[in-house]
Amino acid sequence: MLLRQLEYLVALARERHFARAAEACHVSQPSLSAAISKLERELGVPIVSRGRRFESLTPEGERVLLWAHRMLADRDALRQDLSRMRESLSGVLRIGAIPTALPVAPLLTAPFCERYPHVRVTLESLSSQEIVRRLEEFELDIAMTYVDGTMRAMPLYEERYVLLTPADEEIASRPVARWADVAALPLCLLTSNMRNRRILDGVFADAGVQPVPVIEADTVATLWAHVATRKWSSVIAHAWLQMFGTPEGMRVVRIEDPQRVPRIGLVVGDQEPVSMLAQAMLGLTRGLDVRGELERMLHKHLDRREL
């Protein structure tokens, strides 16, 4: 028995007309009639006295109608109860994030904590492979990682790549840098075991070049510390500017668009049920403009150059 069938019965009892009841339920008359007939078969009793048109409910139908009102009222009460729970959520929201997405996390966690002050948030820096494993084993509620179609995801933004280079480099004055020219610079990049680096290697390969970085680091913070010495350049994800900004004496330069643009998103595991805390984060995030916020921030750092 489906609650939808009970809703059709309540509408039919109210309207006392199959066509009007179907219109009130936003379904076709045959669909409503079929649902009522199926309900009769499932319960094993006649519910509607039929002639050429609706005549009345049978005594059994009147009893079913009474229960239908109760069950639909209980459904509405459940919805209201869950709504109140969402308003006063508590517990710990466990978030995993790839290191390169961590600078964006405050754009989500700050409004979330404001909206749900009784919820605590734990945020861990994890590899994309570890995120998949821990989601599958219910050790995480939700994660920020690359969206590749293997898990349920809500895209947040496309990862844009820009050049961070000393202001006195010739390439710093260009409106757009070529990947081949970037590869020739003394570079500081993330280590090759990090997915961001593997994506960048693929972008360079598409341009027919292979970078040989002077410095490799396994954290964005370490990379930034080296770049801030103004001895090296780096290819960075634009979202990193959200946390670290542009070091003194450095310039942000747009690089020609790559053939492939990776996306970062919020993902949950394939198992059911999705935790109420994860649902709350997804619901809140739908009302945020993360992509737009990062684009506006990038405009500021491009030093008046057009995107």
N, C-alpha and C positions, 0 to 999 in steps of 0.2 A: 504494500500500500504506500502510495506517495502522497506527501502533503499537498501536492498540486491537485490531485484528484479531490481531496477534501475541500480545497479552495473552490473548485468547480461546483461541487455540491452546494456549498454555502451560497455561491452566486446564483445558482439555479433556484434555490429555495427563496432567495430574496427577489429575483426578477420574475420568477414563475413563467419563464419563457426561454426556450433554448437559444434563440438567436441573440436576444438581449444579454443573456448570461455569457455567451461566447464573446460578445463585443466587450463586455465589462472585463473579461479576463484576457482580452487581446489575443484570442485564438479563433480558429474557424469553428463553425457549428459542428461539423463532423468530428473534429478533434475533441471537442467537449463531450459530445454524445458518446464517442468511443471510450473516453476516460471514465464516464459514469457507468457504462456497461461493464468495463473491466473491473471497476470497484464492486459492482454487484456480483461478478463471478468470483472475485477474491473473497468476499464475505459470505457468499452462498445464500444471499437473500435478495429479494426484489426491493429496490429503493425508490423507483419512480413508477407511478401509474401512468402508462402511456396510451394515448389514443392517436389521433392524427397530430396532436400537439400535446404539450405538457398539461397534465391534469392536476396531479398532486403528488406528494410523497406518500409512500405506503407507511403503515405503522412502524415497520422496521426502518424505513427511511428516516422517519422522524427521530428514532433513537440514534441512528448513525449521525444525523445532523447535530444532535446534542453533543455527541462525542467529538464531532468534527470541530465544533466551536471550542470545546475544551482543549483539544490538541493544538489547534492553531493559536489559541491564547497562550498555551505553554511554549510554543515556538517563539512567539513574540516576546514572552518574558525571558526566554533564554537569550535572545538577541540583545535585549536590554541589559541583562546581567553581564554578558560578555562585553558590551559597550562600556559599562561601568568599570569592568576589570581593566579595559584598555586605558580608561581615564586615570586609573590608579595602579598601573603596572608596577611591579616590584620584581627584584631578582637581579641576576647578572647576565648581561648580553655579552656573549663571547664572540669577538670578531677576529678573524685572521686576515692579514693583508700582506701582499707582496711588498717588499721594501720600497719599490719605486712608486707605489700608490699611497704610502703612509703620509706624505705631505698633504694629501687631499682629505684625509680622515677627519680633521676638525670641521670641515664644511658639513659633515654628516653628524658627528658625535655632539657638537655644540648645540645645534637645534634639537637633537634627540634628547639630550639631558635636560634641556630647558622644558621640553614638552613632557618628559617623564622623569620628574625629579627623584622618584624613589627607585629608579633603576641604576645599578652600577654597570660600568662598561669595562671590559678587559680587552685590550688590543695587542695582538701579537704579530710580530714580523715573521713571516713564513715563506718558504718557497711555494711556487704554484703546485708542485707535486704534493707537498705536505698538506696544503690546503685541501686538495681533493680527498686525501686519505682521512683527514680529521673531520671533514664534513660527512663522509660516508660512515664514520664511526661515532657520530653524534658528539664529537668533542668540540665542535664549533657550531654556533647558531647561524652564522652568516659570514661572508668573506668578500674582500675587495681584491679582484684579480683580473687577469686577462680573460676576456669572453671568447671562448672557442666553440661553443655549441654543445659541449658535453654535459653541461649542467644548466639548471634553470637560472636565468640571469636577467637582471635589469641593467641595461647599459647606462653608464654615467657620462663618459666622455671618450673622445678619440685622443690617443696619445700623439701629440704634436712634437716634432723634434726640431730644435733650434741649436745654433752654434753659440757657445759661450767662449769668447776669445779676448785676448788683451786688446785694449783700445788702440794701441799703436801698430797692430797688425794691419796690413793692407786690406785683408779680407773684411775687417771690421767696418769699412766704409761702404761695402757693397749692400744694395737693397736685398739681394738674394744670393746665397752661396751655393755652389755646385758641390755635389757629394764627392766628386773626384778631387776638387781643390781642398775640401775638408780633410780627406784622407791623407793629404800630403803634409798637414800641419803636425807639430809635436803634440800628441794627444794624450789625455788622461781619460780612461774609460773604465767602466765596471768590468769585473772579471768575467771570463767566458762561461762560467758555470751559472751565471745569472741570466734569466730569460730575456731581460731587457737588452743585454749585450748580444745575445743570440739573434734577437730581432734586428738590432742595428747591423750586425754582420750581414744579415740577409739583405738589408736595404743597400749597404755598400756593394754587395755582390751584384745586385740588380743594376747598379750603376757601373759595373765592370771594374771595381777597385777593391782592394783589401787593406784596411788600416792596420798599422803596426804601432799600437800605443806605447809610449814611453813609460807611463805609469798605469797600473791596473789596481783598482780598489774594490773591496767587496761591500762597501757601504756608500751611500750617497753622501753622507757627511764627510767621509774621508776624501772622496773625490772633490768635494767643494773646497776642503781645506787646501788641497794641492792647487786647484785652479786659482784660488784667491792669491797665490804667490805671483800670479801673472807670468809664469814661466811656461804654462801649457794652455791648450785649448781643450774643449770637451763638447761632445754632442749630448745634449740633455733633453729630457722630457719636459715640456713646458710646465707641467704641474709642479715640478720641483721648485720653480720660482716662487710658488705659493709660500714655501717655508723659508727658503734660503735667500731669495732676492738676487740682485746682481752685485757681485763683489766690486769694490772700488777699483777703478782702472780697467774694468772689463766691459764688454759690449755683448748684447744679445743680437744675433743676426739670424734672419729667417733662412732656412735651407729649402731648396726646391722640393716640392711635394714628392714623397716616395710612391712607388706603385702600390704598396700595401700599407694600410693604416690600422694598427692594432687598436682594439677597444678595451677599456677598463670598465668593469661593471660590478654590481653587487650580485653574488651568487649564493644559492642555497643548495643543499643536497637533493637528490632525487627521492629520498625517502619521505614518507608521510608519518605523522603530521609535521608541518613546518611549525617551529616553536612560535608562541604568541609574541615573544620579544622580537624575533626575526620579522614576523608579519608587521609589527609596529614600525620597525626600521624601514621596511620596504614601503609601507604606506606613507610615512613621513617623507621619504626620499622622492616619491612621485611628485611632491609639491615643491621640490627644490630645483634650481637651475644650475647644476654643477658645471655643465659644459659652458654655459654663458658666463659664469663667474670666472672660470679659468681663461676664457677668451678675452674678457675685459682686462684681467690681470696681465696677460701676455701683451696686449696692446700697449700697456704702460711701460713694459720693460723693453719694447722694441725701439725705444728712443725715437719716437715719431715716424718710424718707418711703417709703411703700409703692409698689412698681412698679405 
